Amino acid sequence: MLADRIVMLDHLTRGRMMFGAGPGQLTSDAQMMGIDPMTQRPRMEQSLDVMMRLFRGETVTEKTDWFTCNEAVLQVKPYSDFDIAVASSISPSGSKLAGKYGVGLISIAATEPAAFQMLDYNLKVWEEEATLHGHVVDRSKARLMGPMHIAETVEQAKENCRYGLQWVWDYLSHIIPVGDPNGPPPPTDIDEFVDQANESGRMVIGTPEMAIAQIERLQEKTGGFGCYLFLGADLADWHQTLRSYELFAEQVMPHFTGQLAGPQASYDKVVGAGSRWVDATLGAQMTAIADYEAMKAARS
């Protein structure tokens, strides 16, 4: 059923979608559906294996302790060769699975200190498993996610995040392991909390320059990746969040794409020349005036 719905979405969007696979982070949801959280990862692997075969157009017969497929086949083929990615955090289970099928990888806690330390390891596992199963994975399909909110100043970013940061963090701390379980509890003062989070690299609540430094830090750790994803939480209200995205597009993205390299070089050349270009322009103007006056005098 899920594979069929994904293919339908592929057709509805004309290929503008991607399929992400993960075991499910919310154990409270698993409990509501009567699923033992300890079975979620094995079941994800079993189901993804069948879905990959269905996407390829195979007829699948498979029996497990929780589902049965008897000559199952998709009636409609996928519209496109859509992107598929597997979620990963700290353990290599996601990286191993993504490599096995030669699909993309999403590191959903890339800037969390414990997960950050494992980033290069998990990417290596991804590449090694892909090679082992006859695939070649592209670093452009490696996606890293982290919390980020930027504004014109650090102070403004902090003020914006008074809206929802504490609420979001309290929620996350009750569903996933965050922070140091053996360390002191995080501060309740928002300014102190943000300062510690920025210092640890866990998140960026600050300026575009800080966002650039964070992404460069991730590049150095991993050796290269394809996409940085914002954690889609309401750290600030919608208008401030939209402004954060605008600043990212205006000042952070061009730094990495090189779109502003030419204009910046031209600006630096002009400004670095001091009065050279002004003097040249003024000289040309004075010459034109003198030439005209000389021509006018010759007519008299």
Sequence and secondary structure as in RCSB ss.txt:
>XXXX:A:sequence
MLADRIVMLDHLTRGRMMFGAGPGQLTSDAQMMGIDPMTQRPRMEQSLDVMMRLFRGETVTEKTDWFTCNEAVLQ
VKPYSDFDIAVASSISPSGSKLAGKYGVGLISIAATEPAAFQMLDYNLKVWEEEATLHGHVVDRSKARLMGPMHI
AETVEQAKENCRYGLQWVWDYLSHIIPVGDPNGPPPPTDIDEFVDQANESGRMVIGTPEMAIAQIERLQEKTGGF
GCYLFLGADLADWHQTLRSYELFAEQVMPHFTGQLAGPQASYDKVVGAGSRWVDATLGAQMTAIADYEAMKAARS
>XXXX:A:secstr
 HHHHHHHHHHHTTT  EEEE   S HHHHHHTT  GGGHHHHHHHHHHHHHHHHTT  EEEE SS EEEEE  S
S  SS  EEEEEESSSTHHHHHHHHHT EEEETTTTSHHHHHTHHHHHHHHHHHHHHTT    GGGEEEEE EEE
 SSHHHHHHHHTTTHHHHHHHHTTTS  S TTS    SSHHHHHHHHHHHTS EEE HHHHHHHHHHHHHHHS  
SEEEE  S SS HHHHHHHHHHIIIIIHHHHH TTHHHHHHHHHHHHTTTHHHHHHHHHHHHHHHHHHHHHHHH 
